[in-house]
Amino acid sequence: MLWGRCSVLVVLCVCPLASLIMPPCPAGCCCARPGFLVLCESLGLRSLPRSVPLSTSSLSVARNQLCNVDHLLRPFSGLQELSLSHNLLDRFPRGLPPSLESLLLQENRITYITSGALRHLGNLTRLDLEDNRIRAIQPGALQGLNKLQVLTLRGNKLTSLPLNLPPSLTHLDLSANCISVLDLPSLSALVNLQVLKINSNCLRSVPERAFDGLPRLRSVDLNNNLWVCECDILYLYRWLLSGRLKMATDLVCTEPVHLAHRLLLNLSVMTICPHVLKPNERTYQLDLNPKLERNLEMLTVKPGTKLT
């Protein structure tokens, strides 16, 4: 990303020689290599500056008061990086140039992503929609983004995992939403996923084998959900105990009442799900020190078997 280079290049903006051989920098903006990197941030803009060179490859108009930029950026055929963050956009911008590789839209007022909103943005590798008001993403809205690697949807109002997520994703941030169920087919399709953040949602359990089809997964954040520590959570419990990847394991139960506020991994299988055994089996538990509850030994035998 190039957004942070302006502070060390302000002196270039007043160089008389540069002004003779490079496109002019828009008034109030800062240009590092005018025509390539243009930063017009925190200027109170209600519309795009008219004098931004069409050769610009990286443009930031963050922290302004832009409400609509539809089709205004289409002529920028070489634009690769665009930041529209911290503005007043209430829908996904239309008519963006297909050359875009990085699009930052965090902290706007977008509520809905339609199926055709990103149709021509097949070169995107990063899309940041953090802290909007997104309630729904239409099925297929993210299809065709075959190069997308990083998708940030943190801090929205989604209630479910978006459908048809691109298999190219390596980083997916869905934290701080209202997601209560993980769609297994959608999750299983993310064969390249390495980092998953779904903390601070409303998950009560995860589907059986939810993470088994993600061979590259190395980090998961599941904290601050509404975990119900009953039989349906046994898959997650055993998966956490396997220790196959880096993640926080201090998940806290919210239900049932007698297990509320307890750490999931401090419980035994029998505490979580007393009926986990087959009908023709009985469980005998060794009377160990209560402090060793986490290491409680269980012996399963069939009726009629003598214990010696």
C-alpha positions as CSV (number, residue, x, y, z in Angstrom):
1,M,0.0,0.0,0.0
2,L,1.2,3.5,-0.8
3,W,-1.1,5.7,1.3
4,G,1.6,6.4,4.0
5,R,4.2,7.9,1.7
6,C,2.9,11.4,1.5
7,S,4.4,12.8,4.7
8,V,7.9,12.2,3.5
9,L,7.3,13.5,0.1
10,V,5.6,16.9,0.7
11,V,8.7,18.7,-0.4
12,L,8.2,17.3,-3.9
13,C,4.9,19.0,-4.2
14,V,6.5,22.4,-4.5
15,C,9.3,21.5,-6.9
16,P,9.1,23.9,-9.9
17,L,10.9,21.4,-12.2
18,A,8.5,18.6,-11.4
19,S,5.5,20.8,-12.2
20,L,6.9,21.3,-15.8
21,I,7.1,17.6,-16.6
22,M,4.4,16.0,-14.5
23,P,0.6,16.5,-14.4
24,P,-0.5,19.1,-11.8
25,C,-1.5,18.0,-8.3
26,P,-5.1,18.9,-7.4
27,A,-5.4,21.8,-5.0
28,G,-5.1,20.8,-1.4
29,C,-4.0,17.3,-2.3
30,C,-0.6,15.7,-1.8
31,C,1.1,13.9,-4.7
32,A,4.0,11.6,-4.6
33,R,5.0,11.3,-8.2
34,P,2.0,13.3,-9.5
35,G,-0.1,11.2,-11.8
36,F,0.7,8.0,-9.9
37,L,0.0,8.5,-6.2
38,V,-2.6,11.2,-5.3
39,L,-3.9,11.7,-1.7
40,C,-6.8,14.1,-1.2
41,E,-7.7,13.2,2.4
42,S,-9.6,15.2,5.1
43,L,-10.5,18.1,2.8
44,G,-14.2,18.1,3.3
45,L,-14.7,17.1,-0.3
46,R,-18.3,16.5,-1.5
47,S,-17.1,15.5,-5.0
48,L,-14.0,14.2,-6.6
49,P,-11.3,16.8,-7.6
50,R,-11.6,17.4,-11.3
51,S,-7.9,17.7,-11.9
52,V,-6.8,14.3,-10.7
53,P,-4.6,12.9,-13.5
54,L,-6.1,10.0,-15.5
55,S,-2.8,8.3,-15.2
56,T,-3.1,8.0,-11.4
57,S,-2.5,4.4,-10.2
58,S,-3.2,5.0,-6.4
59,L,-5.9,7.4,-5.2
60,S,-7.1,8.2,-1.7
61,V,-10.0,10.4,-1.0
62,A,-10.6,9.1,2.5
63,R,-12.1,11.1,5.3
64,N,-14.2,13.4,3.2
65,Q,-18.0,13.9,2.7
66,L,-18.5,12.0,-0.6
67,C,-22.0,10.6,-1.0
68,N,-21.8,9.3,-4.6
69,V,-18.9,8.5,-6.9
70,D,-20.8,6.4,-9.4
71,H,-19.1,6.1,-12.8
72,L,-16.8,9.1,-12.0
73,L,-13.7,6.8,-11.7
74,R,-14.3,4.7,-14.8
75,P,-11.9,6.8,-17.0
76,F,-9.0,6.0,-14.7
77,S,-8.1,2.9,-16.6
78,G,-4.8,2.3,-14.8
79,L,-6.1,2.8,-11.2
80,Q,-5.0,0.0,-9.0
81,E,-5.5,1.2,-5.5
82,L,-8.5,3.2,-4.3
83,S,-9.5,4.4,-0.8
84,L,-13.0,5.8,-0.3
85,S,-13.0,5.0,3.4
86,H,-14.6,7.3,6.0
87,N,-17.1,8.9,3.7
88,L,-20.9,9.0,3.4
89,L,-21.5,6.4,0.7
90,D,-24.8,4.5,1.2
91,R,-24.3,1.9,-1.5
92,F,-21.4,0.1,-3.3
93,P,-20.0,2.5,-5.9
94,R,-20.9,1.7,-9.5
95,G,-18.7,2.0,-12.6
96,L,-15.4,1.5,-10.9
97,P,-12.5,0.7,-13.2
98,P,-11.8,-3.0,-13.7
99,S,-8.1,-2.4,-13.1
100,L,-8.6,-2.0,-9.4
101,E,-6.6,-4.4,-7.2
102,S,-7.3,-2.9,-3.7
103,L,-10.5,-1.2,-2.7
104,L,-11.0,0.3,0.8
105,L,-14.6,1.3,1.7
106,Q,-14.5,1.0,5.5
107,E,-16.6,3.3,7.7
108,N,-19.2,4.3,5.1
109,R,-23.0,3.7,5.3
110,I,-23.4,0.9,2.8
111,T,-26.3,-1.4,3.8
112,Y,-26.5,-3.9,0.9
113,I,-24.3,-5.5,-1.7
114,T,-26.2,-6.4,-4.9
115,S,-25.3,-9.4,-7.2
116,G,-23.9,-7.1,-9.9
117,A,-22.1,-4.6,-7.8
118,L,-18.6,-6.1,-8.3
119,R,-19.2,-7.7,-11.7
120,H,-16.3,-6.0,-13.5
121,L,-13.8,-6.1,-10.6
122,G,-12.1,-9.4,-11.3
123,N,-8.6,-8.0,-10.5
124,L,-9.4,-7.2,-6.9
125,T,-7.1,-8.9,-4.4
126,R,-8.2,-6.9,-1.4
127,L,-11.7,-5.6,-0.4
128,D,-12.3,-3.8,2.9
129,L,-15.9,-3.1,4.0
130,E,-15.3,-2.8,7.7
131,D,-17.7,-0.8,9.9
132,N,-20.5,-0.2,7.4
133,R,-24.1,-1.2,7.9
134,I,-24.3,-4.2,5.6
135,R,-27.2,-6.5,6.4
136,A,-27.2,-8.6,3.3
137,I,-24.9,-9.7,0.5
138,Q,-26.9,-11.1,-2.4
139,P,-25.9,-14.7,-3.5
140,G,-23.4,-14.4,-6.3
141,A,-22.3,-10.8,-5.4
142,L,-18.8,-12.0,-4.8
143,Q,-18.6,-14.6,-7.6
144,G,-16.1,-13.9,-10.3
145,L,-13.6,-12.3,-7.9
146,N,-11.1,-15.1,-8.6
147,K,-8.1,-13.1,-7.4
148,L,-9.6,-11.8,-4.1
149,Q,-7.4,-12.8,-1.2
150,V,-8.4,-10.5,1.7
151,L,-12.0,-9.7,2.5
152,T,-12.8,-7.7,5.6
153,L,-16.5,-7.5,6.7
154,R,-15.9,-6.7,10.3
155,G,-18.4,-4.6,12.2
156,N,-21.5,-5.0,10.0
157,K,-24.9,-6.5,10.6
158,L,-24.6,-9.8,8.7
159,T,-26.6,-12.7,10.2
160,S,-25.1,-15.5,8.1
161,L,-22.0,-16.4,6.1
162,P,-22.1,-14.8,2.7
163,L,-22.8,-17.3,-0.1
164,N,-20.5,-18.1,-3.0
165,L,-17.3,-16.7,-1.4
166,P,-14.4,-16.9,-3.8
167,P,-12.1,-20.0,-3.2
168,S,-9.1,-17.7,-3.6
169,L,-9.6,-16.1,-0.2
170,T,-6.7,-16.4,2.2
171,H,-7.9,-14.0,4.9
172,L,-11.6,-13.6,5.9
173,D,-12.7,-11.2,8.7
174,L,-16.4,-11.5,9.8
175,S,-15.9,-10.4,13.4
176,A,-18.4,-8.2,15.2
177,N,-21.4,-9.1,13.1
178,C,-24.6,-11.0,14.1
179,I,-23.8,-14.4,12.5
180,S,-25.5,-17.3,14.3
181,V,-24.9,-20.1,11.9
182,L,-22.0,-21.1,9.7
183,D,-23.0,-22.4,6.3
184,L,-21.0,-25.6,5.8
185,P,-20.9,-25.6,2.0
186,S,-19.8,-22.0,1.8
187,L,-17.1,-22.5,4.4
188,S,-15.8,-25.8,2.9
189,A,-15.3,-24.1,-0.5
190,L,-12.6,-21.8,1.0
191,V,-9.7,-24.3,0.4
192,N,-7.1,-21.6,0.4
193,L,-8.2,-19.9,3.6
194,Q,-5.4,-19.3,6.1
195,V,-6.9,-16.8,8.6
196,L,-10.6,-16.8,9.8
197,K,-11.9,-14.2,12.2
198,I,-15.4,-14.8,13.4
199,N,-15.2,-13.6,16.9
200,S,-17.9,-11.4,18.5
201,N,-20.8,-12.9,16.8
202,C,-23.8,-15.0,17.9
203,L,-22.5,-18.5,17.2
204,R,-23.8,-21.2,19.6
205,S,-22.0,-24.1,18.0
206,V,-20.3,-25.0,14.7
207,P,-21.4,-27.7,12.2
208,E,-19.8,-31.1,12.3
209,R,-16.6,-31.2,10.2
210,A,-16.8,-27.4,9.7
211,F,-13.0,-26.9,9.6
212,D,-11.9,-30.3,8.3
213,G,-11.9,-29.3,4.6
214,L,-9.7,-26.2,5.1
215,P,-6.2,-27.7,4.7
216,R,-4.3,-24.3,4.8
217,L,-6.1,-22.9,7.8
218,R,-3.6,-21.7,10.4
219,S,-5.4,-19.1,12.6
220,V,-9.0,-18.9,13.8
221,D,-10.6,-16.5,16.3
222,L,-13.9,-17.7,17.8
223,N,-13.9,-15.7,21.0
224,N,-16.9,-13.8,22.3
225,N,-19.7,-15.9,20.9
226,L,-22.7,-17.4,22.6
227,W,-21.4,-20.9,23.0
228,V,-23.9,-23.5,24.3
229,C,-21.8,-26.2,25.9
230,E,-24.0,-29.1,25.1
231,C,-23.7,-32.1,22.7
232,D,-23.7,-30.0,19.6
233,I,-20.4,-28.4,20.6
234,L,-18.5,-31.6,20.9
235,Y,-17.0,-31.4,17.4
236,L,-15.6,-27.9,18.2
237,Y,-14.4,-29.1,21.6
238,R,-12.5,-32.0,20.1
239,W,-11.1,-29.9,17.3
240,L,-9.8,-27.4,19.8
241,L,-8.1,-30.1,21.8
242,S,-6.3,-31.4,18.7
243,G,-4.2,-28.2,18.8
244,R,-3.7,-28.4,15.0
245,L,-3.4,-24.6,14.6
246,K,-2.8,-21.3,16.3
247,M,-5.8,-19.9,18.0
248,A,-7.3,-18.8,21.3
249,T,-8.8,-21.7,23.2
250,D,-10.4,-19.8,26.1
251,L,-13.9,-20.0,24.7
252,V,-16.5,-19.3,27.4
253,C,-19.9,-21.1,27.8
254,T,-23.0,-19.0,28.0
255,E,-25.4,-21.9,28.3
256,P,-26.7,-24.1,29.9
257,V,-27.1,-22.1,33.1
258,H,-25.0,-24.4,35.3
259,L,-22.0,-24.1,32.9
260,A,-22.3,-20.3,32.2
261,H,-19.0,-18.4,32.4
262,R,-16.9,-21.6,32.5
263,L,-14.2,-22.3,29.9
264,L,-15.2,-24.9,27.4
265,L,-11.9,-26.7,27.5
266,N,-12.0,-27.0,31.3
267,L,-15.0,-29.3,30.9
268,S,-15.1,-33.1,30.4
269,V,-17.0,-34.7,27.6
270,M,-19.5,-36.2,30.1
271,T,-20.1,-32.8,31.6
272,I,-20.9,-31.3,28.2
273,C,-22.9,-34.3,26.9
274,P,-23.9,-37.0,29.4
275,H,-25.7,-39.0,26.7
276,V,-22.8,-39.1,24.2
277,L,-22.5,-42.9,24.6
278,K,-24.4,-45.5,22.7
279,P,-27.6,-46.8,24.4
280,N,-26.0,-50.2,25.2
281,E,-23.0,-48.7,27.0
282,R,-22.5,-47.3,30.5
283,T,-19.8,-45.0,31.7
284,Y,-17.8,-45.3,34.9
285,Q,-15.8,-42.3,36.0
286,L,-12.8,-42.6,38.3
287,D,-13.2,-40.6,41.5
288,L,-10.3,-38.1,41.0
289,N,-9.5,-34.8,42.7
290,P,-12.0,-32.2,41.5
291,K,-9.1,-29.9,40.6
292,L,-8.2,-32.5,37.9
293,E,-11.6,-32.3,36.2
294,R,-10.1,-31.4,32.9
295,N,-8.1,-34.7,33.0
296,L,-11.0,-36.8,34.1
297,E,-10.5,-40.4,33.1
298,M,-13.6,-42.2,31.6
299,L,-14.0,-46.0,31.2
300,T,-16.7,-47.2,28.9
301,V,-17.8,-50.8,29.3
302,K,-20.7,-52.9,28.1
303,P,-23.3,-54.3,30.5
304,G,-22.2,-57.5,32.2
305,T,-18.5,-56.7,32.1
306,K,-16.8,-57.1,35.5
307,L,-14.6,-54.3,36.8
308,T,-11.4,-55.6,38.5
